Amino acid sequence: MNKNQTVISSIFHTAAIREAELCLGADAGILSGELYAEFARSGNRTRYENVNFRRRRLLNRLALGEICEGKERFLPELSRIIRCTLQERSWVLPAHSGGRLPDGAETNIDLFSSQTAAALAMISARLPLDKALQKRIWETIDARIFSPFFMHDYWWRNLGANRRPVPSNWTPWCVHGVLECVRAVLPDALPWEEEKLLPSPSSFEKAESACTRRFTQFLPSLLPPGRLPQLQEIAVSCLVSLRNYFEDYPEDGGCDEGAQYWEHSVGHFFECGLHHIFDTPKLAAMYSFIQKVHITGDYYMNFADCAARIAPNASMIFRMGMEAGLPELSAFGASLYRAHASADAICRAKAPFSAPDLETPSSAFDPTLRDNMDFRAILNAALASQQIEDFAGEFVCRTQDSFPSLSAGIFRGKYFCAAAKGGHNGENHNHNDCGNVIVYADGRPVLIDAGVGAYTRDTFSDRRYTIWTMQSSFHNLPEINGCMQRNGAEFAAHNTVFSADSFSCELSGAYPQEAGLLSYRRRMQLEENRVTLISQFQFRQNPSEEKENRLVLNYMLADLPVLDTACLARAGGCIFTLPAGIWSLELIEFGEDEKLSPVWGHCIYRLRGEIRPKAAAQEYTAVTVIEPEKPKAV
């Protein structure tokens, strides 16, 4: 099939309608001022966000169902959800406003206000909504997006003094939302990639064309006089923001916010529909990042606030590969899509379609349809659905990938997969994790990066590094003379080297002076049936003082380890041969945490080894070997 053919597959078409049917009569929740202010009072952001995100999913699913079916069956319910959305005093999340609602019109534009406006704009331009409701939609978009855009030099616009040396997901995410609002009104404002109609088994194409004509005719009454020329200015400004973001992005495509935020960053850049005017080789590197950090199944190399298990937008990844001429990436996207389809079949066999559960819907074959709140991504998934289902290419993992810009890399063997990073402790969504190493054995996590817990008021505040997940001692890194790594770009790894099967870096610069280090060289070696971690310490001290140095080695584990002897442990199907020391086990419980629990359950484990080199010793080397556990004799 030609890549430009756009036919909604019957599977996607049927699933979209079933998802919309689930939403009929669903509770849209109450987004009260009291709930909004909870973030300011307690720091909790999840209770408001859960209701907000559920409402946005209702909006998108009902709209997609109506687009696919085209019988106006879902319009009354969709209109109800739109009215609820318009009644919200702000579309900005409490965490992005300090939990304070505006006294008058909302002038802040954040990730989710722009995303909400974009969804409403696209839905308004595609569906025959009531004229009075259409007018309310555009009055609200004008008040919350267009007017504030001219009034404020938002930092995420990435212009002038606000231009950021390291790109943030905020720029393409917010810009994408603003541009979708402009695009709905002025489809020729920028050289957008040609938008195709959505032909489907219901022959919705003609109905959508008629709706678009009606919208265009009705348009002059939707916005204030003189606004249309200003929208052209907004479009040009947004394009400059995207160019700056693209120019500042690393040439190797490395996303320092991790795999989970890559979709919000590079993904939203792609969904802006302007990628064809940018340099293709660099785009290829940016797009391929997600494939290169894949470990196995739904596990990815994770660092910073990224979770170890994610479900990236398979359809978007597939489309990136097709647009950029990257067959490996298209095959990767198709393999993710098939994996979701297989998982969905199992889920439906165990729990047949019945209850209106929006969190675990019946059609989980593509996470885009399940829980993506970006309506553009949903429409594009529809356009790619038949093509991705027909795709025959097979994905083959590479043995090694690295990103010099991140000082990070991944190694894949027949049994072990290992990943490591050098970097610095001033990165986007930073954790103090220079030199961290993670290890998977036979597809199972062994040495892990826990990721991050549920976001709270402390997560993005001066209290960030009081949270355990941010601290180096809760990564696979040592405490040295009572010191953990410090945060800040000046605390960094140096001389990082990646070879075909090894990683090494100098880590003394990641620790404060109080650690007493002259040097700390970490090395990881991957062999067919072994991973070796070597830490070489040189201490800064006067031997005559005979000061005793103290080390604590930390290993974060997904599975409960068993200490067989003083220096031998078993966990995750592996045997750990440990340096001589006093080893202990710590249970780290986090209960029902919305970010940690879906990955690890209710707890993880920390193996800690206290090591005291001989008095006045200025050098010490710790070696840990991880090998497959030999099968027991029958």
MOQUI-V16527 format. One record per backbone hydrogen bond with DSSP energy under -1.0 kcal/mol. CO is the residue of the C=O (numbers start at 0). NH is the residue of the N-H. If there is no record, write none. Layout:
CO | NH
CO | NH
This chain:
1 | 4
6 | 385
8 | 12
9 | 13
10 | 14
11 | 15
12 | 16
13 | 17
14 | 18
15 | 19
16 | 20
17 | 21
22 | 25
31 | 35
32 | 36
36 | 40
37 | 41
38 | 42
42 | 456
44 | 48
45 | 49
46 | 50
47 | 51
48 | 52
49 | 53
50 | 54
51 | 55
52 | 56
53 | 57
54 | 58
55 | 59
56 | 60
57 | 61
58 | 62
59 | 63
60 | 64
61 | 65
62 | 66
63 | 67
64 | 68
65 | 69
73 | 77
74 | 78
75 | 79
76 | 80
77 | 81
78 | 82
79 | 83
80 | 84
81 | 85
82 | 86
92 | 95
93 | 96
93 | 98
109 | 113
110 | 114
111 | 115
112 | 116
113 | 117
114 | 118
115 | 119
116 | 120
117 | 121
118 | 122
119 | 123
120 | 124
122 | 126
126 | 128
129 | 133
130 | 134
131 | 135
132 | 136
133 | 137
134 | 138
135 | 139
136 | 140
137 | 141
138 | 142
139 | 143
140 | 144
140 | 145
141 | 146
144 | 148
145 | 149
147 | 151
151 | 153
153 | 156
154 | 157
158 | 161
159 | 162
167 | 170
168 | 172
169 | 173
170 | 174
171 | 175
172 | 176
173 | 177
174 | 178
175 | 179
176 | 180
177 | 181
178 | 182
179 | 183
181 | 185
185 | 188
189 | 191
198 | 7
199 | 202
203 | 207
204 | 208
205 | 209
206 | 210
207 | 211
208 | 212
209 | 213
210 | 214
211 | 215
212 | 216
213 | 217
214 | 218
217 | 220
218 | 221
223 | 226
226 | 230
227 | 231
228 | 232
229 | 233
230 | 234
231 | 235
232 | 236
233 | 237
234 | 238
235 | 239
236 | 240
237 | 241
238 | 242
239 | 243
240 | 244
241 | 245
242 | 246
243 | 247
249 | 252
254 | 257
257 | 261
260 | 264
261 | 265
261 | 266
264 | 268
265 | 269
266 | 270
269 | 272
272 | 192
273 | 276
274 | 277
278 | 282
279 | 283
280 | 284
281 | 285
282 | 286
283 | 287
287 | 291
288 | 292
290 | 293
292 | 300
295 | 298
297 | 309
298 | 294
298 | 295
302 | 305
307 | 299
312 | 316
313 | 317
314 | 318
315 | 319
316 | 320
317 | 321
318 | 322
319 | 323
320 | 325
325 | 329
326 | 330
327 | 331
328 | 332
329 | 333
330 | 334
331 | 335
332 | 336
333 | 337
334 | 338
335 | 339
336 | 340
337 | 341
338 | 342
339 | 343
340 | 344
341 | 345
342 | 346
343 | 347
344 | 348
345 | 349
346 | 350
354 | 356
365 | 368
365 | 369
366 | 370
373 | 377
374 | 378
375 | 379
376 | 380
377 | 381
378 | 382
379 | 383
383 | 387
384 | 388
385 | 389
398 | 411
400 | 409
402 | 405
402 | 406
402 | 407
406 | 421
407 | 402
408 | 419
409 | 400
410 | 417
414 | 441
415 | 412
416 | 439
417 | 410
418 | 437
419 | 408
420 | 434
422 | 492
424 | 487
426 | 429
430 | 432
432 | 435
435 | 420
437 | 418
438 | 445
438 | 446
439 | 416
440 | 443
443 | 440
445 | 557
446 | 438
457 | 460
460 | 463
462 | 465
463 | 466
466 | 469
467 | 470
469 | 431
470 | 473
471 | 474
474 | 476
478 | 551
479 | 482
482 | 479
487 | 490
490 | 424
493 | 505
496 | 503
500 | 525
501 | 498
502 | 523
503 | 496
504 | 521
505 | 493
506 | 509
507 | 510
509 | 485
511 | 514
512 | 515
515 | 539
518 | 537
519 | 506
520 | 535
521 | 504
522 | 533
523 | 502
524 | 531
529 | 526
530 | 625
531 | 524
532 | 623
533 | 522
534 | 621
535 | 520
536 | 619
537 | 517
537 | 518
541 | 544
542 | 545
546 | 615
549 | 480
550 | 610
551 | 478
552 | 608
554 | 606
555 | 447
556 | 604
561 | 563
561 | 569
566 | 577
567 | 563
567 | 564
568 | 575
569 | 561
570 | 573
572 | 628
573 | 570
574 | 626
575 | 568
576 | 624
581 | 609
583 | 607
585 | 605
587 | 603
590 | 592
592 | 596
595 | 598
595 | 599
596 | 600
601 | 589
601 | 590
603 | 587
604 | 556
605 | 585
606 | 554
607 | 583
608 | 552
609 | 581
610 | 550
613 | 616
617 | 538
619 | 536
621 | 534
623 | 532
624 | 576
625 | 530
626 | 574
